[in-house]
């Protein structure tokens, strides 16, 4: 069985996120994790993060057996607090992300698939820079291991 590595999972999830937010392209700035604070704060900031959580043995076979790799793909939408229209747009974006990732089986480059569960949206509240944050959490699982001894 071909199992995706974390880089392949990350690329697949971020690519799908960009696809789902395509209709909002003029209203957003996607902020990579390693990017310095140089962006248009007047737009909805999209901050994605891959958070691997657990690897659990799923079948017998020791080192030759497959395991389940689990985690969350987090997409934070940061919006200016005083702009009601942008807040509405951010809620719509959060809904689009949740619906688009729901129960999705997403192929990864190099082979393998990452499987999504039901995403959920959290209102993370206000930040010190007077912005509101919505977080879309996309639980995912994939297979890993099976390489043999």
FILOLO-44770 format. One record per residue: chain; residue number from 1; x, y, z of N, C-alpha, C in turn. Coordinates in pm, 1 decimal. Layout:
N
  chaine  num      n.c1      n.c2      n.c3     ca.c1     ca.c2     ca.c3      c.c1      c.c2      c.c3
       A  NUM         X         Y         Z         X         Y         Z         X         Y         Z
...
//
This chain:
149
  chaine  num      n.c1      n.c2      n.c3     ca.c1     ca.c2     ca.c3      c.c1      c.c2      c.c3
       A    1      85.6    -118.9       0.0       0.0       0.0       0.0      88.9     123.5       0.0
       A    2      51.1     220.5     -81.3     125.0     346.5     -85.4      68.8     438.1      22.4
       A    3     157.3     487.0     108.5     117.0     572.3     220.5     177.1     711.2     201.3
       A    4      96.9     816.0     211.0     151.2     950.9     195.5     231.9     992.1     317.8
       A    5     336.4    1070.6     292.5     411.3    1125.8     405.7     348.8    1260.3     444.4
       A    6     398.8    1321.0     550.3     338.5    1445.0     600.8     346.5    1559.2     500.4
       A    7     454.9    1567.1     425.0     466.7    1672.4     323.9     359.5    1655.9     217.5
       A    8     336.7    1533.1     172.6     234.4    1507.7      71.5      94.2    1537.7     124.6
       A    9      69.4    1503.4     249.6     -60.3    1534.1     311.5     -79.0    1686.0     320.1
       A   10      23.3    1756.9     364.1      18.8    1902.1     377.4     -11.6    1967.9     242.6
       A   11      57.6    1924.7     137.4      36.6    1981.5       3.9    -106.1    1955.2     -44.1
       A   12    -155.6    1833.8     -24.4    -291.2    1799.3     -68.4    -395.9    1885.4       2.3
       A   13    -380.7    1902.1     133.8    -477.9    1980.4     210.6    -473.1    2128.6     173.8
       A   14    -353.0    2183.2     159.0    -340.9    2325.2     123.2    -391.3    2351.4     -18.9
       A   15    -365.0    2258.6    -109.1    -413.9    2273.7    -246.3    -566.0    2275.4    -248.7
       A   16    -628.0    2185.3    -173.9    -774.3    2182.1    -166.3    -828.1    2309.7    -101.4
       A   17    -760.4    2360.2       1.2    -802.0    2484.0      66.7    -803.5    2599.4     -33.5
       A   18    -698.0    2611.1    -113.3    -690.3    2718.1    -213.3    -804.4    2703.6    -314.4
       A   19    -830.4    2581.4    -356.0    -940.8    2555.4    -449.0   -1074.8    2599.3    -389.0
       A   20   -1097.9    2565.6    -263.0   -1224.2    2599.5    -197.4   -1241.6    2749.4    -175.4
       A   21   -1131.2    2821.5    -162.8   -1137.4    2966.4    -139.1   -1122.6    3048.0    -267.3
       A   22   -1119.2    2982.3    -380.4   -1097.8    3050.6    -508.4   -1195.9    3165.1    -531.2
       A   23   -1322.5    3144.2    -498.3   -1423.2    3248.6    -519.8   -1400.9    3371.9    -433.1
       A   24   -1319.1    3360.1    -330.9   -1291.7    3471.0    -238.8   -1152.1    3530.3    -259.9
       A   25   -1087.2    3496.6    -370.3    -946.2    3531.6    -391.4    -916.5    3680.4    -373.6
       A   26   -1006.8    3767.1    -414.6    -979.7    3910.8    -403.9    -994.2    3963.6    -261.7
       A   27   -1054.4    3885.4    -173.1   -1080.8    3931.5     -36.6    -987.3    3871.7      67.1
       A   28    -895.3    3782.9      23.1    -811.5    3711.5     119.9    -663.0    3728.8      90.9
       A   29    -584.3    3700.7     194.8    -439.5    3684.7     182.1    -405.4    3555.3     255.4
       A   30    -348.7    3459.3     183.4    -306.1    3334.9     247.6    -166.5    3358.2     303.4
       A   31    -152.6    3340.4     433.6     -28.1    3371.5     502.5      44.3    3241.9     537.4
       A   32     154.1    3211.2     467.7     231.8    3091.7     502.2     291.4    3104.8     642.3
       A   33     313.2    2990.6     706.6     363.1    2992.0     844.4     497.6    3061.0     859.4
       A   34     582.2    3054.1     758.8     715.7    3112.0     769.8     722.5    3256.0     718.6
       A   35     609.0    3313.8     682.5     608.0    3448.6     626.5     617.8    3553.1     736.5
       A   36     703.7    3653.9     715.3     707.8    3763.7     812.9     576.9    3843.4     806.0
       A   37     556.3    3932.1     901.5     431.7    4008.8     908.4     426.3    4118.2     801.6
       A   38     424.3    4075.9     675.4     414.0    4169.8     564.8     294.6    4125.1     481.1
       A   39     179.7    4181.2     508.5      58.7    4141.6     438.0     -44.8    4251.7     449.8
       A   40    -151.2    4239.6     375.1    -259.1    4338.1     376.2    -356.1    4303.2     488.6
       A   41    -343.9    4370.3     600.9    -428.1    4341.6     717.1    -571.6    4388.3     696.5
       A   42    -601.0    4457.9     586.9    -736.1    4500.2     558.1    -819.4    4391.4     493.0
       A   43    -758.7    4276.8     464.6    -829.1    4164.2     404.4    -847.3    4053.7     507.8
       A   44    -917.7    3948.4     468.4    -929.2    3830.9     553.8    -799.0    3753.9     541.2
       A   45    -730.8    3736.7     652.7    -605.5    3660.8     653.1    -638.2    3513.7     673.0
       A   46    -581.2    3428.3     590.0    -602.4    3284.0     595.6    -471.0    3222.7     641.1
       A   47    -473.7    3161.7     760.1    -352.4    3106.2     819.1    -369.5    2954.6     834.9
       A   48    -315.2    2874.8     741.6    -328.7    2729.5     750.6    -215.5    2667.3     832.0
       A   49    -244.9    2554.1     894.9    -143.2    2481.8     971.6    -178.1    2333.0     975.1
       A   50     -79.7    2250.1     948.2     -95.7    2105.5     959.4     -48.8    2064.6    1098.4
       A   51    -133.1    1995.5    1171.7    -100.0    1952.4    1307.4    -116.5    1801.1    1319.5
       A   52     -10.8    1723.8    1291.6     -18.8    1580.1    1312.9     -37.0    1552.2    1462.0
       A   53    -113.7    1448.0    1493.4    -141.7    1419.2    1633.2     -88.7    1282.6    1673.0
       A   54    -149.4    1176.7    1623.3    -116.6    1042.3    1669.1     -83.7     948.7    1553.7
       A   55      -1.3     850.5    1582.6      15.4     735.2    1494.9     -17.3     614.7    1580.8
       A   56    -115.2     535.2    1536.6    -160.0     419.5    1614.1    -150.1     294.8    1528.3
       A   57     -98.4     187.6    1587.6     -94.3      60.8    1516.7    -233.9      17.1    1478.1
       A   58    -250.7     -26.9    1355.4    -384.3     -61.5    1308.2    -394.6    -207.3    1265.9
       A   59    -280.8    -273.5    1246.7    -286.2    -413.1    1207.7    -165.6    -486.4    1263.9
       A   60    -176.8    -616.8    1271.6     -65.9    -698.4    1319.8      44.0    -700.1    1215.3
       A   61     163.0    -730.7    1257.0     272.5    -739.3    1161.8     393.9    -661.0    1206.0
       A   62     386.8    -600.5    1324.2     502.8    -527.1    1374.4     544.7    -417.3    1279.1
       A   63     671.5    -413.7    1246.0     722.7    -308.3    1158.0     668.0    -317.8    1016.3
       A   64     622.9    -433.8     977.5     567.0    -451.2     842.6     418.9    -415.2     837.8
       A   65     358.4    -389.5     952.7     215.6    -358.9     957.4     187.7    -212.6     929.8
       A   66      66.3    -185.4     888.1      23.3     -48.0     865.0     -25.6      15.0     994.8
       A   67      -9.7     144.8    1004.0     -59.7     222.0    1117.6    -143.5     337.0    1064.0
       A   68    -228.9     389.6    1150.1    -305.7     508.0    1113.8    -235.5     631.5    1167.5
       A   69    -214.2     727.1    1078.8    -158.6     857.0    1116.5    -275.6     954.0    1118.6
       A   70    -291.4    1026.9    1229.3    -404.0    1118.7    1244.4    -354.8    1260.5    1271.6
       A   71    -444.1    1354.5    1251.0    -411.2    1492.4    1280.8    -525.6    1585.1    1247.2
       A   72    -495.0    1713.4    1250.2    -591.9    1816.8    1215.6    -526.8    1914.3    1118.8
       A   73    -605.0    1960.2    1024.4    -564.7    2070.1     937.8    -643.0    2190.2     987.6
       A   74    -572.8    2290.5    1035.4    -636.1    2408.7    1094.6    -627.4    2525.7     997.3
       A   75    -740.0    2589.9     973.5    -742.1    2709.7     889.7    -803.9    2821.2     973.0
       A   76    -721.7    2917.4    1011.2    -769.3    3032.1    1087.2    -799.8    3145.2     990.0
       A   77    -917.9    3201.6    1003.3    -958.6    3317.3     923.7    -960.7    3437.3    1017.1
       A   78    -872.5    3532.1     992.3    -859.1    3650.1    1077.0    -915.1    3770.0    1001.4
       A   79   -1011.7    3838.0    1062.8   -1084.5    3945.0     993.9   -1087.9    4070.8    1080.9
       A   80   -1079.6    4189.9    1018.0   -1089.9    4312.9    1097.3   -1220.0    4316.5    1176.4
       A   81   -1208.7    4347.6    1304.1   -1322.7    4342.1    1396.0   -1433.0    4441.7    1360.0
       A   82   -1395.8    4555.9    1305.3   -1494.6    4660.7    1282.1   -1567.3    4647.3    1148.3
       A   83   -1535.7    4547.0    1069.0   -1593.6    4535.2     935.1   -1694.9    4420.0     930.0
       A   84   -1822.1    4453.0     941.8   -1927.7    4351.3     945.7   -1937.1    4272.7     814.7
       A   85   -1916.8    4339.7     701.0   -1922.4    4269.5     572.2   -1811.4    4165.7     561.4
       A   86   -1693.9    4200.0     608.5   -1582.4    4104.4     604.1   -1604.4    3989.5     702.3
       A   87   -1667.9    4018.9     813.9   -1699.4    3911.4     908.1   -1797.7    3812.7     845.7
       A   88   -1898.7    3865.3     776.0   -1993.9    3778.1     706.6   -1921.6    3694.6     601.3
       A   89   -1832.2    3757.7     526.6   -1754.7    3685.2     425.4   -1670.6    3574.9     490.7
       A   90   -1611.3    3604.7     605.8   -1528.6    3504.8     675.2   -1613.9    3385.3     719.2
       A   91   -1734.5    3410.9     769.6   -1824.1    3300.5     806.5   -1859.6    3217.2     683.8
       A   92   -1883.7    3284.5     570.2   -1913.6    3212.0     446.3   -1793.9    3127.7     401.7
       A   93   -1674.1    3182.7     416.4   -1553.1    3107.4     382.6   -1538.5    2985.4     473.0
       A   94   -1563.7    3005.4     601.1   -1554.3    2893.9     696.2   -1653.3    2783.9     659.3
       A   95   -1775.5    2823.3     624.1   -1876.3    2725.8     580.8   -1832.0    2653.2     454.6
       A   96   -1775.0    2727.3     359.0   -1729.3    2666.1     233.8   -1616.6    2565.3     260.0
       A   97   -1525.5    2600.2     349.2   -1416.3    2507.9     383.1   -1471.1    2382.7     451.8
       A   98   -1559.8    2401.1     547.9   -1615.8    2286.8     620.6   -1692.3    2194.3     525.9
       A   99   -1772.6    2251.8     438.8   -1850.2    2170.5     344.8   -1759.1    2102.0     242.7
       A  100   -1657.9    2173.1     196.3   -1569.1    2118.1      94.1   -1478.6    2007.0     142.8
       A  101   -1441.6    2010.5     269.9   -1354.4    1906.8     326.3   -1433.5    1790.8     387.7
       A  102   -1564.2    1808.2     408.0   -1644.1    1708.9     479.0   -1636.2    1571.8     413.5
       A  103   -1588.4    1472.6     489.5   -1582.6    1332.2     450.4   -1512.2    1310.6     315.8
       A  104   -1416.3    1395.4     284.8   -1344.0    1390.9     158.5   -1233.3    1286.3     163.3
       A  105   -1214.8    1213.8      54.9   -1098.8    1126.7      35.2   -1010.4    1198.0     -65.9
       A  106    -896.1    1246.8     -19.5    -813.5    1335.6    -100.3    -685.3    1265.3    -144.3
       A  107    -665.3    1244.3    -275.8    -541.4    1181.9    -323.5    -421.8    1273.6    -298.3
       A  108    -309.3    1213.7    -265.4    -185.9    1287.9    -241.6     -90.1    1265.2    -359.4
       A  109      -1.5    1362.0    -381.8     100.0    1343.4    -484.4     188.8    1226.7    -443.5
       A  110     228.4    1146.1    -537.9     311.8    1030.9    -506.5     231.2     909.9    -464.3
       A  111     100.6     925.0    -454.6      14.3     813.8    -416.5     -34.8     825.0    -274.4
       A  112    -127.7     741.8    -240.6    -186.3     742.7    -107.2    -300.7     842.0     -99.1
       A  113    -378.1     827.5       4.5    -497.1     909.7      23.8    -501.4     956.7     168.8
       A  114    -550.4    1077.3     187.7    -578.4    1127.6     321.8    -730.5    1143.0     330.9
       A  115    -786.9    1093.8     441.0    -931.9    1089.7     458.7    -973.5    1191.8     564.4
       A  116   -1077.0    1270.4     532.5   -1127.3    1371.0     624.5   -1250.7    1319.5     698.9
       A  117   -1269.4    1370.6     819.6   -1392.4    1347.2     895.6   -1477.8    1474.2     881.8
       A  118   -1567.9    1497.0     976.1   -1650.3    1617.8     973.5   -1572.7    1736.0    1030.8
       A  119   -1547.4    1839.4     950.0   -1482.7    1959.9    1001.6   -1576.0    2035.4    1096.0
       A  120   -1516.8    2117.0    1180.5   -1599.2    2202.5    1266.6   -1536.9    2340.5    1275.5
       A  121   -1622.3    2438.1    1306.1   -1582.2    2578.5    1309.5   -1587.5    2628.0    1453.0
       A  122   -1483.7    2698.5    1493.7   -1476.2    2755.9    1627.2   -1456.6    2906.3    1615.4
       A  123   -1534.7    2981.6    1690.5   -1512.9    3126.4    1697.5   -1404.8    3146.3    1802.5
       A  124   -1284.8    3175.0    1755.6   -1170.4    3183.5    1846.8   -1163.2    3315.8    1922.2
       A  125   -1246.5    3412.8    1884.4   -1251.8    3537.9    1959.1   -1164.5    3647.9    1902.2
       A  126   -1149.5    3753.6    1980.1   -1074.1    3871.0    1937.5    -926.5    3854.4    1969.2
       A  127    -844.5    3912.1    1882.5    -699.8    3910.5    1902.7    -655.2    4048.4    1951.3
       A  128    -533.6    4060.1    2005.2    -487.2    4189.9    2055.5    -482.5    4299.9    1949.2
       A  129    -475.5    4261.5    1820.8    -470.9    4362.7    1714.4    -610.7    4395.1    1658.5
       A  130    -714.7    4371.0    1739.4    -853.1    4406.0    1706.0    -904.3    4334.4    1581.8
       A  131    -877.2    4206.6    1576.2    -929.7    4123.9    1469.1   -1007.4    4009.3    1532.5
       A  132   -1101.0    3952.2    1457.9   -1173.3    3834.4    1503.0   -1118.4    3713.3    1428.9
       A  133   -1114.8    3600.7    1497.4   -1061.5    3479.6    1437.4   -1164.9    3368.3    1439.0
       A  134   -1183.1    3306.4    1323.4   -1261.7    3185.4    1310.6   -1164.3    3073.9    1275.6
       A  135   -1180.6    2958.3    1336.8   -1092.3    2847.0    1305.6   -1173.6    2730.1    1252.2
       A  136   -1134.1    2682.4    1135.3   -1193.2    2562.8    1077.4   -1096.2    2448.4    1106.8
       A  137   -1143.4    2347.9    1178.2   -1061.5    2231.5    1210.8   -1108.4    2115.1    1124.2
       A  138   -1014.7    2060.6    1047.2   -1044.0    1948.4     958.7    -969.0    1826.3    1011.7
       A  139   -1036.7    1735.2    1082.2    -970.7    1613.0    1128.3    -940.6    1522.6    1007.9
       A  140    -820.2    1464.5    1006.1    -782.2    1377.5     895.9    -712.9    1251.7     948.2
       A  141    -708.4    1150.4     862.8    -639.2    1026.1     894.4    -581.7     970.8     764.5
       A  142    -466.7     906.1     773.6    -407.2     839.0     658.4    -336.4     713.3     708.9
       A  143    -284.9     636.5     616.3    -208.3     518.4     651.2     -60.3     548.5     647.0
       A  144      16.1     482.7     729.7     160.7     495.1     728.4     220.0     359.9     765.3
       A  145     345.0     341.2     732.4     412.5     215.1     763.6     401.6     115.9     650.0
       A  146     412.3     -11.9     686.7     403.3    -116.5     588.9     527.4    -132.5     503.8
       A  147     638.6     -70.9     545.3     760.5     -76.1     465.4     836.4    -207.9     481.6
       A  148     803.1    -283.5     580.9     878.1    -407.0     605.4     988.1    -384.8     706.3
       A  149    1064.3    -484.2     729.9    1170.4    -478.6     831.2    1301.1    -435.6     768.9
//
